[in-house]
Amino acid sequence: MTFAFKKGLLYRMPTFFGPSLGPRQGPDNTRFDGPVQELEVYSVRFRSDPDQLDALLPEGFNLFGEPNVTVNAMYMTGVEWLAGRGYNMLSVEIPAEFVGEKDHVRGPFQLVIWENLADPIITGREDVGFSKIYGEIPPPRFRPNLTHCSAGWLGFRFMDMKIHDLVDAPADESEPQHDGTLHLKYIPRTEDWGQADVNYPVLMTREANGKNVKLVERKIGRGSVTFHHAEWEDLPTFYPVVNTLAALKQHEVINATKTRTVGTSPDFYRQDNVSPARILR
């Protein structure tokens, strides 16, 4: 008897060994609650040039609000779907809105996410359409009144973030309201290069990060972020990404922040019909 897919279960390549494991499907189709997950995030936000940012948005999206770029260095531990292990991330996002025939939503559009582990990259790209690629993201380095975050690839450091003078954020300090994070899922068509098998916008709703998440710490201060210009020999598969970010104008650094949370929403990992990740139309 040949291999056959089982209805209602999630598969990724290689499919021949049965339903795939990951954040949305555990052993024996279990779900993950993530109650012990810890996330520490260092962010720098700067005001840039609206024309440069507009040029990065795909069809259907527009820049919304101030032309701000937010760079987040994230360090996660105790991830339940990795059996208690963790991984690190670096993301770049800009404020955008999507206006379609049915949907009109607003939120941070995630241009790129680097991660230092293949498993979340593969599952995030294939399952929900996040623009994830690999990068070396070591733990932050701490000196008196200074936190230094960095990212690289096979020895070439392409990003440095420095944050200092952190103080407790005011009690009323909060993030702007939005519908969730915005993404574009794209998969090329085999043989017909330049054509897409999949090409559609995705919203990860705010509910994905709302339940069971406790804010432990939030601080605000000053900082800087630098993307270093690369040659093809430095980053053979994504040097245009880094060079585009390096060329963004930084008119003003708005703020730098540190946040620490514990827990995650079980809905973030659901792969059924009520998943917080949905296609925009």
C-alpha positions as CSV (number, residue, x, y, z in Angstrom):
1,M,0.0,0.0,0.0
2,T,1.4,3.4,-0.9
3,F,1.6,6.4,1.4
4,A,-1.6,8.5,1.8
5,F,-2.3,11.7,3.6
6,K,-4.6,11.7,6.6
7,K,-7.3,14.3,6.5
8,G,-7.1,17.2,9.0
9,L,-3.4,16.7,9.9
10,L,-0.5,19.0,9.1
11,Y,2.2,17.8,6.8
12,R,5.6,19.2,5.6
13,M,8.3,17.7,3.5
14,P,9.3,15.0,4.0
15,T,5.7,13.9,4.1
16,F,6.3,10.1,3.8
17,F,6.9,9.5,7.5
18,G,3.5,10.7,8.7
19,P,2.1,14.0,10.1
20,S,4.8,16.6,10.8
21,L,5.8,17.8,14.3
22,G,6.2,21.4,15.3
23,P,4.6,24.3,17.0
24,R,1.1,23.6,15.7
25,Q,1.1,19.8,16.1
26,G,2.9,17.7,18.7
27,P,3.2,14.0,19.2
28,D,-0.2,12.2,18.8
29,N,-1.6,15.6,17.5
30,T,-1.2,17.2,21.0
31,R,-1.4,21.0,21.3
32,F,1.0,23.2,23.2
33,D,0.1,25.8,25.9
34,G,3.5,27.3,26.3
35,P,3.0,28.4,30.0
36,V,6.8,28.6,30.8
37,Q,8.1,30.2,27.7
38,E,10.2,33.3,28.4
39,L,10.9,36.0,25.9
40,E,13.3,39.0,26.2
41,V,13.1,41.6,23.5
42,Y,15.4,44.6,22.8
43,S,14.1,47.1,20.3
44,V,15.2,50.2,18.5
45,R,12.8,52.3,16.6
46,F,13.8,55.1,14.2
47,R,12.1,57.4,11.8
48,S,13.0,56.8,8.2
49,D,12.0,58.0,4.7
50,P,8.4,57.2,3.7
51,D,9.3,56.7,0.0
52,Q,12.0,54.1,0.9
53,L,9.5,52.2,3.1
54,D,6.7,52.3,0.6
55,A,9.0,50.7,-2.0
56,L,9.3,47.6,0.2
57,L,5.6,47.0,0.6
58,P,3.9,44.5,-1.8
59,E,0.7,45.2,-3.7
60,G,-2.3,45.8,-1.5
61,F,-0.3,47.3,1.3
62,N,0.3,50.9,2.2
63,L,2.5,52.6,4.7
64,F,0.3,53.7,7.7
65,G,1.1,56.4,10.2
66,E,4.6,57.6,10.8
67,P,7.5,56.2,8.7
68,N,9.1,54.3,11.6
69,V,11.3,51.2,11.4
70,T,11.4,48.9,14.4
71,V,14.3,46.4,14.8
72,N,13.7,43.7,17.4
73,A,16.4,41.4,18.9
74,M,14.5,38.5,20.6
75,Y,15.7,35.7,22.9
76,M,13.4,32.9,23.7
77,T,13.8,30.1,26.3
78,G,11.6,27.3,27.6
79,V,9.8,26.7,24.3
80,E,7.4,23.8,24.9
81,W,7.2,22.6,21.3
82,L,11.0,22.3,21.3
83,A,10.9,20.3,24.6
84,G,12.1,23.2,26.7
85,R,14.8,24.5,24.4
86,G,15.0,28.0,22.9
87,Y,16.2,30.1,20.0
88,N,16.9,33.7,19.1
89,M,15.4,36.0,16.5
90,L,15.9,39.4,14.7
91,S,13.0,41.1,13.0
92,V,12.5,44.3,11.1
93,E,9.0,45.8,10.7
94,I,7.2,48.9,9.5
95,P,3.7,50.2,10.1
96,A,1.3,49.2,7.3
97,E,-2.3,48.6,6.3
98,F,-3.8,46.1,3.9
99,V,-6.8,47.1,1.9
100,G,-8.4,44.3,0.0
101,E,-11.9,43.4,-1.3
102,K,-12.9,42.0,2.0
103,D,-10.3,42.9,4.6
104,H,-9.0,46.2,5.9
105,V,-6.4,45.7,8.6
106,R,-3.5,47.5,10.2
107,G,-0.3,46.4,12.0
108,P,3.4,46.0,11.8
109,F,4.5,44.5,8.4
110,Q,7.4,42.1,9.1
111,L,9.9,42.6,6.3
112,V,12.3,39.9,7.4
113,I,12.9,37.7,10.4
114,W,16.3,36.0,11.1
115,E,16.4,33.0,13.4
116,N,19.3,30.8,14.6
117,L,17.5,27.5,14.3
118,A,16.1,25.7,11.3
119,D,13.0,24.3,12.9
120,P,11.2,27.6,13.6
121,I,12.3,28.9,10.2
122,I,10.8,26.0,8.3
123,T,7.6,25.8,10.3
124,G,7.1,29.6,10.3
125,R,7.6,29.9,6.5
126,E,5.6,26.8,5.4
127,D,2.8,26.9,8.0
128,V,2.0,30.6,8.2
129,G,4.1,32.5,5.7
130,F,6.5,34.4,7.8
131,S,9.5,35.8,5.9
132,K,12.2,33.9,7.9
133,I,15.8,33.2,7.0
134,Y,18.8,31.9,8.9
135,G,21.2,34.0,10.9
136,E,23.7,33.7,13.7
137,I,22.2,35.5,16.7
138,P,24.3,35.1,19.8
139,P,23.1,36.1,23.3
140,P,23.4,39.8,24.1
141,R,26.5,41.1,25.7
142,F,26.1,43.2,28.8
143,R,28.3,46.0,30.1
144,P,27.5,48.6,32.8
145,N,24.5,50.5,31.4
146,L,24.9,49.0,27.9
147,T,23.4,46.0,26.1
148,H,24.9,45.0,22.8
149,C,22.9,42.7,20.4
150,S,24.4,41.4,17.1
151,A,23.6,39.1,14.2
152,G,25.8,37.6,11.6
153,W,26.2,34.8,9.0
154,L,29.2,32.4,8.9
155,G,31.5,35.0,10.5
156,F,30.2,38.2,8.8
157,R,28.5,40.4,11.4
158,F,25.7,42.3,9.6
159,M,23.9,44.0,12.5
160,D,24.8,45.7,15.7
161,M,22.3,47.1,18.2
162,K,23.3,49.0,21.3
163,I,20.9,50.1,24.1
164,H,21.7,52.1,27.1
165,D,20.2,54.4,29.8
166,L,17.3,52.1,30.4
167,V,14.7,53.1,33.0
168,D,11.3,51.7,34.0
169,A,8.7,52.7,31.4
170,P,5.8,54.8,32.6
171,A,2.7,52.8,33.6
172,D,0.7,54.3,30.7
173,E,3.5,53.5,28.1
174,S,1.8,51.1,25.7
175,E,2.1,50.0,22.1
176,P,-0.3,51.4,19.5
177,Q,-3.4,49.3,18.9
178,H,-3.4,47.2,15.7
179,D,-5.0,44.1,14.3
180,G,-1.9,42.0,14.3
181,T,1.3,41.4,12.4
182,L,1.2,41.5,8.6
183,H,3.1,39.1,6.3
184,L,3.3,38.0,2.6
185,K,3.4,34.3,2.0
186,Y,5.2,33.4,-1.2
187,I,6.4,30.1,-2.6
188,P,7.9,29.8,-6.1
189,R,6.5,27.4,-8.7
190,T,8.8,24.5,-9.5
191,E,10.0,24.6,-13.1
192,D,8.3,27.9,-13.9
193,W,10.8,30.2,-12.2
194,G,9.4,33.7,-11.7
195,Q,5.9,32.2,-11.2
196,A,4.3,31.6,-7.8
197,D,2.6,28.6,-6.4
198,V,1.5,30.6,-3.4
199,N,1.4,34.4,-3.2
200,Y,-1.0,36.0,-0.7
201,P,-1.0,38.3,2.4
202,V,-1.4,36.9,5.9
203,L,-2.5,38.4,9.2
204,M,-1.3,36.9,12.6
205,T,-4.0,38.5,14.8
206,R,-3.2,40.1,18.2
207,E,-4.9,37.2,20.0
208,A,-2.0,35.1,19.1
209,N,0.1,36.8,21.8
210,G,-2.6,37.8,24.3
211,K,-3.6,34.9,26.4
212,N,-1.4,33.5,29.2
213,V,1.3,36.2,28.6
214,K,2.5,38.1,31.6
215,L,4.6,41.2,31.2
216,V,7.5,41.0,33.7
217,E,9.5,44.0,32.7
218,R,9.4,47.0,30.4
219,K,12.1,49.6,30.2
220,I,12.7,52.5,27.9
221,G,16.0,54.3,27.0
222,R,18.3,55.2,24.2
223,G,20.0,53.2,21.5
224,S,21.2,52.7,18.0
225,V,21.0,50.0,15.3
226,T,23.4,49.6,12.3
227,F,23.1,47.2,9.4
228,H,26.6,46.8,7.8
229,H,26.9,46.9,4.0
230,A,27.8,43.5,2.6
231,E,29.3,42.2,-0.6
232,W,28.0,39.1,-2.3
233,E,31.0,37.2,-0.9
234,D,29.9,38.1,2.6
235,L,26.3,37.0,2.4
236,P,25.8,35.1,-0.9
237,T,22.1,34.5,-0.5
238,F,20.7,37.6,1.2
239,Y,23.2,40.5,0.9
240,P,20.5,42.6,-0.9
241,V,18.3,42.3,2.2
242,V,21.0,43.7,4.5
243,N,22.1,46.4,2.1
244,T,18.6,47.6,1.6
245,L,18.2,47.9,5.4
246,A,21.7,49.6,5.6
247,A,20.6,52.2,3.1
248,L,17.4,53.2,5.0
249,K,17.7,56.8,6.2
250,Q,17.7,57.2,10.0
251,H,16.4,60.7,10.6
252,E,15.9,60.2,14.3
253,V,16.0,57.4,16.8
254,I,12.7,57.5,18.6
255,N,13.4,55.2,21.4
256,A,14.9,51.9,22.6
257,T,13.1,49.4,24.8
258,K,13.5,46.2,26.7
259,T,10.6,43.9,27.5
260,R,10.4,40.6,29.2
261,T,7.4,38.3,29.2
262,V,6.5,34.9,30.4
263,G,4.1,32.5,28.7
264,T,2.4,32.4,25.3
265,S,-1.0,31.9,23.9
266,P,-2.1,28.4,23.1
267,D,-4.0,29.9,20.1
268,F,-0.7,31.0,18.6
269,Y,0.1,27.3,17.7
270,R,-3.3,26.1,16.6
271,Q,-3.6,24.8,13.1
272,D,-7.4,24.3,12.9
273,N,-10.0,26.6,11.5
274,V,-9.9,29.1,14.3
275,S,-6.2,29.7,14.0
276,P,-5.2,33.4,14.6
277,A,-3.2,33.2,11.3
278,R,-5.5,33.9,8.3
279,I,-5.3,34.8,4.7
280,L,-6.3,38.3,3.8
281,R,-8.6,38.9,0.9
